[in-house]
Amino acid sequence: MRLGFILLLLPLCLHPYARGQAKDTSSVTGSDTARVDSARRTSPSPFVSLSGDTLRSLRPRKNPWLAVGLSAALPGAGQIYNQSYWKPPIIWGFAGYWIYEWFQNNSSYRDYRDKYSASIPLYPPYGDLHLQNLRDFYRDERDKFAWYLGALYFLNLVDAYVSASLFDFDVSSDLGMRGPALPPGITATIRLRF
């Protein structure tokens, strides 16, 4: 069990983004290498892009696969990593309730299963049909809550990945865009009007 968990997390630890060693110099031109090199010495981020006279980091601040790994190990941990502190109590609340219901339905199913098995010699050939219906009902309810738990676990992983991927997404109300690069002294802004 422990070995399987270690093998699951090993690719996450060995990934270059998790170690902070990946380099991307595709946006660098010949005359800008001195500025990029000085920016790399001062900036902890390995991804650098030139935008006019300013340098800005393109590396996301949150690693999506690390968030998925944390959520796989403990549901809700990826949301804490993504600083979405309101989501884990919701995940834990649903999981706790559904686990409780699963155990209750499983207990009732086992109880009625045993009662039905004992009724077969008393009411041949099929036993007490009322007990059989109750047994089937609680089995179906138990299985339904197991499916709910599986779906919650899967959605927890998807939410951790999406939240980490969109962590640096700008959600400000300004919809203005900067146009293409223009000669110095000339500026242009594109705005949307409704």
Disulfide bonds with the S-S distance in Angstrom:
none
